[in-house]
Amino acid sequence: MNALYHRIYLCGYDGKIMPRWLRKILAGSEFHRAWMLGFKGFFVESGVRYGPANPYGANRFT
């Protein structure tokens, strides 16, 4: 199942837009979450989450 979620995530990351009728059917599901995280550009690397609010390579204060 993780491979399927990853494939859906990559479709979102590639910028493929899911039709509205399908988004309404899948709303709140893990499939929709995987697509949305990819579409918005979220990812995890070495345990650190990156996305629009924490861009890759940004200065981090520790």
MOPAC internal coordinates of N, CA, C and O (Angstrom, degrees):
PM7 1SCF
backbone

  N    0.0000 0     0.00 0     0.00 0    0    0    0
  C    1.4475 1     0.00 0     0.00 0    1    0    0
  C    1.5336 1   110.54 1     0.00 0    2    1    0
  O    1.2310 1   120.31 1   145.77 1    3    2    1
  N    1.3353 1   117.02 1   -34.23 1    3    2    1
  C    1.4660 1   119.30 1   179.23 1    5    3    2
  C    1.5208 1   111.63 1   -61.94 1    6    5    3
  O    1.2310 1   120.48 1   145.18 1    7    6    5
  N    1.3358 1   116.69 1   -34.82 1    7    6    5
  C    1.4675 1   119.77 1   178.45 1    9    7    6
  C    1.5262 1   110.58 1   -64.39 1   10    9    7
  O    1.2310 1   120.50 1   142.68 1   11   10    9
  N    1.3285 1   116.65 1   -37.32 1   11   10    9
  C    1.4613 1   120.94 1   178.36 1   13   11   10
  C    1.5311 1   110.62 1   -67.11 1   14   13   11
  O    1.2310 1   120.42 1   135.35 1   15   14   13
  N    1.3415 1   116.81 1   -44.65 1   15   14   13
  C    1.4683 1   120.17 1   177.67 1   17   15   14
  C    1.5262 1   110.65 1   -61.60 1   18   17   15
  O    1.2310 1   120.69 1   139.91 1   19   18   17
  N    1.3331 1   116.29 1   -40.09 1   19   18   17
  C    1.4635 1   120.05 1   179.91 1   21   19   18
  C    1.5244 1   110.83 1   -64.64 1   22   21   19
  O    1.2310 1   120.47 1   139.80 1   23   22   21
  N    1.3242 1   116.72 1   -40.20 1   23   22   21
  C    1.4705 1   120.51 1   178.35 1   25   23   22
  C    1.5285 1   111.01 1   -64.18 1   26   25   23
  O    1.2310 1   120.53 1   138.41 1   27   26   25
  N    1.3382 1   116.60 1   -41.59 1   27   26   25
  C    1.4674 1   120.78 1   177.66 1   29   27   26
  C    1.5265 1   109.87 1   -65.61 1   30   29   27
  O    1.2310 1   120.14 1   138.95 1   31   30   29
  N    1.3459 1   117.34 1   -41.05 1   31   30   29
  C    1.4620 1   122.01 1   176.32 1   33   31   30
  C    1.5315 1   110.20 1   -57.26 1   34   33   31
  O    1.2310 1   120.40 1   134.09 1   35   34   33
  N    1.3315 1   116.84 1   -45.91 1   35   34   33
  C    1.4632 1   120.78 1  -178.70 1   37   35   34
  C    1.5236 1   112.11 1   -65.89 1   38   37   35
  O    1.2310 1   120.25 1   147.05 1   39   38   37
  N    1.3322 1   117.13 1   -32.95 1   39   38   37
  C    1.4715 1   119.84 1   175.10 1   41   39   38
  C    1.5285 1   109.90 1   -62.95 1   42   41   39
  O    1.2310 1   120.61 1   136.75 1   43   42   41
  N    1.3201 1   116.44 1   -43.25 1   43   42   41
  C    1.4606 1   120.30 1   177.13 1   45   43   42
  C    1.5135 1   111.47 1   -65.27 1   46   45   43
  O    1.2310 1   120.61 1   137.44 1   47   46   45
  N    1.3429 1   116.43 1   -42.56 1   47   46   45
  C    1.4596 1   121.10 1  -179.48 1   49   47   46
  C    1.5244 1   110.97 1   -64.08 1   50   49   47
  O    1.2310 1   120.62 1   148.83 1   51   50   49
  N    1.3186 1   116.42 1   -31.17 1   51   50   49
  C    1.4647 1   122.10 1   178.52 1   53   51   50
  C    1.5263 1   111.57 1   -74.03 1   54   53   51
  O    1.2310 1   120.35 1   170.55 1   55   54   53
  N    1.3380 1   116.94 1    -9.45 1   55   54   53
  C    1.4565 1   120.74 1   177.83 1   57   55   54
  C    1.5147 1   114.10 1    92.01 1   58   57   55
  O    1.2310 1   120.66 1  -171.00 1   59   58   57
  N    1.3123 1   116.35 1     9.00 1   59   58   57
  C    1.4646 1   119.37 1   177.91 1   61   59   58
  C    1.5269 1   109.09 1   -70.55 1   62   61   59
  O    1.2310 1   120.99 1   -51.10 1   63   62   61
  N    1.3081 1   115.70 1   128.90 1   63   62   61
  C    1.4608 1   120.86 1  -176.41 1   65   63   62
  C    1.5211 1   109.24 1   -94.03 1   66   65   63
  O    1.2310 1   121.33 1   -51.65 1   67   66   65
  N    1.3285 1   115.05 1   128.35 1   67   66   65
  C    1.4551 1   121.32 1   177.17 1   69   67   66
  C    1.5260 1   108.21 1   -80.67 1   70   69   67
  O    1.2310 1   119.57 1   -46.09 1   71   70   69
  N    1.3314 1   118.43 1   133.91 1   71   70   69
  C    1.4653 1   119.80 1   179.15 1   73   71   70
  C    1.5306 1   111.57 1   -58.04 1   74   73   71
  O    1.2310 1   121.04 1   -32.56 1   75   74   73
  N    1.3079 1   115.62 1   147.44 1   75   74   73
  C    1.4574 1   121.08 1  -176.85 1   77   75   74
  C    1.5262 1   112.29 1   -56.87 1   78   77   75
  O    1.2310 1   120.17 1   138.10 1   79   78   77
  N    1.3389 1   117.28 1   -41.90 1   79   78   77
  C    1.4648 1   119.81 1  -178.55 1   81   79   78
  C    1.5235 1   111.03 1   -62.70 1   82   81   79
  O    1.2310 1   120.16 1   144.86 1   83   82   81
  N    1.3489 1   117.30 1   -35.14 1   83   82   81
  C    1.4579 1   120.70 1   178.73 1   85   83   82
  C    1.5264 1   110.74 1   -74.22 1   86   85   83
  O    1.2310 1   120.19 1   142.21 1   87   86   85
  N    1.3340 1   117.24 1   -37.79 1   87   86   85
  C    1.4658 1   120.34 1   176.51 1   89   87   86
  C    1.5181 1   110.83 1   -61.86 1   90   89   87
  O    1.2310 1   120.01 1   140.72 1   91   90   89
  N    1.3333 1   117.59 1   -39.28 1   91   90   89
  C    1.4678 1   120.71 1   178.70 1   93   91   90
  C    1.5213 1   111.08 1   -64.65 1   94   93   91
  O    1.2310 1   120.39 1   140.47 1   95   94   93
  N    1.3258 1   116.87 1   -39.53 1   95   94   93
  C    1.4672 1   120.34 1   179.20 1   97   95   94
  C    1.5272 1   110.67 1   -67.35 1   98   97   95
  O    1.2310 1   120.38 1   138.72 1   99   98   97
  N    1.3369 1   116.87 1   -41.28 1   99   98   97
  C    1.4629 1   121.76 1  -175.19 1  101   99   98
  C    1.5256 1   113.94 1   -89.81 1  102  101   99
  O    1.2310 1   119.63 1   177.91 1  103  102  101
  N    1.3136 1   118.31 1    -2.09 1  103  102  101
  C    1.4695 1   121.75 1  -176.02 1  105  103  102
  C    1.5248 1   111.02 1   -52.81 1  106  105  103
  O    1.2310 1   121.17 1   -49.59 1  107  106  105
  N    1.3308 1   115.36 1   130.41 1  107  106  105
  C    1.4550 1   121.68 1   177.97 1  109  107  106
  C    1.5207 1   114.46 1    85.52 1  110  109  107
  O    1.2310 1   119.97 1   175.99 1  111  110  109
  N    1.3214 1   117.66 1    -4.01 1  111  110  109
  C    1.4632 1   120.51 1  -179.09 1  113  111  110
  C    1.5321 1   110.40 1   -91.49 1  114  113  111
  O    1.2310 1   121.00 1   -11.69 1  115  114  113
  N    1.3223 1   115.69 1   168.31 1  115  114  113
  C    1.4625 1   120.66 1   176.90 1  117  115  114
  C    1.5302 1   111.24 1   -66.30 1  118  117  115
  O    1.2310 1   120.33 1   150.23 1  119  118  117
  N    1.3304 1   116.97 1   -29.77 1  119  118  117
  C    1.4666 1   120.07 1   177.02 1  121  119  118
  C    1.5247 1   110.36 1   -63.53 1  122  121  119
  O    1.2310 1   120.63 1   133.94 1  123  122  121
  N    1.3293 1   116.40 1   -46.06 1  123  122  121
  C    1.4617 1   120.74 1  -179.96 1  125  123  122
  C    1.5219 1   110.37 1   -65.61 1  126  125  123
  O    1.2310 1   120.50 1   139.30 1  127  126  125
  N    1.3326 1   116.64 1   -40.70 1  127  126  125
  C    1.4659 1   120.75 1   179.21 1  129  127  126
  C    1.5263 1   110.78 1   -61.42 1  130  129  127
  O    1.2310 1   120.16 1   136.41 1  131  130  129
  N    1.3289 1   117.30 1   -43.59 1  131  130  129
  C    1.4669 1   120.97 1   179.69 1  133  131  130
  C    1.5230 1   110.58 1   -62.17 1  134  133  131
  O    1.2310 1   120.36 1   134.29 1  135  134  133
  N    1.3265 1   116.92 1   -45.71 1  135  134  133
  C    1.4611 1   120.60 1  -179.90 1  137  135  134
  C    1.5337 1   110.70 1   -64.06 1  138  137  135
  O    1.2310 1   120.44 1   134.85 1  139  138  137
  N    1.3349 1   116.76 1   -45.15 1  139  138  137
  C    1.4681 1   120.95 1  -176.90 1  141  139  138
  C    1.5264 1   111.40 1   -64.04 1  142  141  139
  O    1.2310 1   119.87 1   137.19 1  143  142  141
  N    1.3379 1   117.84 1   -42.81 1  143  142  141
  C    1.4652 1   120.05 1   178.38 1  145  143  142
  C    1.5257 1   111.02 1   -61.48 1  146  145  143
  O    1.2310 1   120.31 1   139.75 1  147  146  145
  N    1.3192 1   117.01 1   -40.25 1  147  146  145
  C    1.4646 1   120.27 1   176.92 1  149  147  146
  C    1.5131 1   111.59 1   -67.52 1  150  149  147
  O    1.2310 1   120.35 1   136.17 1  151  150  149
  N    1.3206 1   116.94 1   -43.83 1  151  150  149
  C    1.4604 1   121.69 1  -178.14 1  153  151  150
  C    1.5270 1   111.34 1   -63.39 1  154  153  151
  O    1.2310 1   120.31 1   142.23 1  155  154  153
  N    1.3345 1   117.01 1   -37.77 1  155  154  153
  C    1.4664 1   121.29 1   179.64 1  157  155  154
  C    1.5287 1   112.62 1   -81.74 1  158  157  155
  O    1.2310 1   119.82 1   167.92 1  159  158  157
  N    1.3331 1   117.95 1   -12.08 1  159  158  157
  C    1.4583 1   121.25 1   175.31 1  161  159  158
  C    1.5123 1   115.14 1    90.71 1  162  161  159
  O    1.2310 1   119.62 1  -156.86 1  163  162  161
  N    1.3128 1   118.34 1    23.14 1  163  162  161
  C    1.4604 1   121.57 1   177.81 1  165  163  162
  C    1.5237 1   109.73 1   -82.75 1  166  165  163
  O    1.2310 1   120.37 1   -38.67 1  167  166  165
  N    1.3494 1   116.90 1   141.33 1  167  166  165
  C    1.4565 1   121.55 1   173.26 1  169  167  166
  C    1.5218 1   109.06 1  -157.47 1  170  169  167
  O    1.2310 1   120.50 1   -14.90 1  171  170  169
  N    1.3289 1   116.65 1   165.10 1  171  170  169
  C    1.4623 1   123.14 1  -179.74 1  173  171  170
  C    1.5185 1   107.83 1  -121.63 1  174  173  171
  O    1.2310 1   121.02 1   -48.65 1  175  174  173
  N    1.3323 1   115.65 1   131.35 1  175  174  173
  C    1.4617 1   120.63 1   176.82 1  177  175  174
  C    1.5161 1   108.45 1  -135.36 1  178  177  175
  O    1.2310 1   120.02 1   -55.42 1  179  178  177
  N    1.3100 1   117.56 1   124.58 1  179  178  177
  C    1.4676 1   124.09 1  -178.95 1  181  179  178
  C    1.5237 1   111.59 1    53.74 1  182  181  179
  O    1.2310 1   120.42 1  -142.02 1  183  182  181
  N    1.3096 1   116.80 1    37.98 1  183  182  181
  C    1.4569 1   121.65 1   177.40 1  185  183  182
  C    1.5145 1   114.68 1    80.10 1  186  185  183
  O    1.2310 1   119.67 1  -178.70 1  187  186  185
  N    1.3249 1   118.24 1     1.30 1  187  186  185
  C    1.4635 1   122.39 1   179.27 1  189  187  186
  C    1.5198 1   108.24 1  -105.48 1  190  189  187
  O    1.2310 1   120.82 1   -51.52 1  191  190  189
  N    1.3393 1   116.04 1   128.48 1  191  190  189
  C    1.4632 1   120.83 1   179.34 1  193  191  190
  C    1.5230 1   109.94 1   -86.20 1  194  193  191
  O    1.2310 1   121.21 1   -46.24 1  195  194  193
  N    1.3235 1   115.30 1   133.76 1  195  194  193
  C    1.4545 1   121.43 1   177.68 1  197  195  194
  C    1.5158 1   109.17 1  -121.95 1  198  197  195
  O    1.2310 1   121.00 1   -29.03 1  199  198  197
  N    1.3145 1   115.69 1   150.97 1  199  198  197
  C    1.4505 1   121.74 1   179.31 1  201  199  198
  C    1.5170 1   109.15 1  -178.31 1  202  201  199
  O    1.2310 1   120.17 1    14.85 1  203  202  201
  N    1.3163 1   117.28 1  -165.15 1  203  202  201
  C    1.4651 1   120.73 1  -177.88 1  205  203  202
  C    1.5292 1   113.90 1   -58.39 1  206  205  203
  O    1.2310 1   119.60 1   145.26 1  207  206  205
  N    1.3333 1   118.37 1   -34.74 1  207  206  205
  C    1.4642 1   120.55 1  -177.78 1  209  207  206
  C    1.5250 1   112.24 1   -85.92 1  210  209  207
  O    1.2310 1   119.58 1   162.60 1  211  210  209
  N    1.3293 1   118.40 1   -17.40 1  211  210  209
  C    1.4583 1   123.02 1   179.97 1  213  211  210
  C    1.5288 1   108.00 1  -135.50 1  214  213  211
  O    1.2310 1   119.99 1  -104.22 1  215  214  213
  N    1.3462 1   117.63 1    75.78 1  215  214  213
  C    1.4634 1   120.24 1  -174.50 1  217  215  214
  C    1.5229 1   112.34 1   -65.30 1  218  217  215
  O    1.2310 1   121.22 1   -28.01 1  219  218  217
  N    1.3158 1   115.27 1   151.99 1  219  218  217
  C    1.4574 1   122.74 1   179.09 1  221  219  218
  C    1.5231 1   109.46 1   -61.79 1  222  221  219
  O    1.2310 1   120.77 1   -48.78 1  223  222  221
  N    1.3235 1   116.12 1   131.22 1  223  222  221
  C    1.4552 1   120.82 1   177.39 1  225  223  222
  C    1.5182 1   114.27 1    83.58 1  226  225  223
  O    1.2310 1   119.92 1  -176.26 1  227  226  225
  N    1.3285 1   117.76 1     3.74 1  227  226  225
  C    1.4649 1   120.23 1   179.10 1  229  227  226
  C    1.5234 1   109.35 1   -74.13 1  230  229  227
  O    1.2310 1   120.96 1   -28.31 1  231  230  229
  N    1.3055 1   115.77 1   151.69 1  231  230  229
  C    1.4576 1   119.90 1   176.49 1  233  231  230
  C    1.5154 1   109.52 1   -65.29 1  234  233  231
  O    1.2310 1   121.12 1   -47.67 1  235  234  233
  N    1.3288 1   115.46 1   132.33 1  235  234  233
  C    1.4586 1   120.45 1   178.34 1  237  235  234
  C    1.5136 1   108.32 1  -115.46 1  238  237  235
  O    1.2310 1   120.80 1   -44.62 1  239  238  237
  N    1.3071 1   116.08 1   135.38 1  239  238  237
  C    1.4545 1   121.62 1   176.99 1  241  239  238
  C    1.5166 1   108.02 1   -95.78 1  242  241  239
  O    1.2310 1   120.24 1   -55.04 1  243  242  241
  N    1.3396 1   117.14 1   124.96 1  243  242  241
  C    1.4690 1   120.01 1  -179.56 1  245  243  242
  C    1.4966 1   110.52 1  -116.85 1  246  245  243
  O    1.2310 1   120.10 1   180.00 1  247  246  245

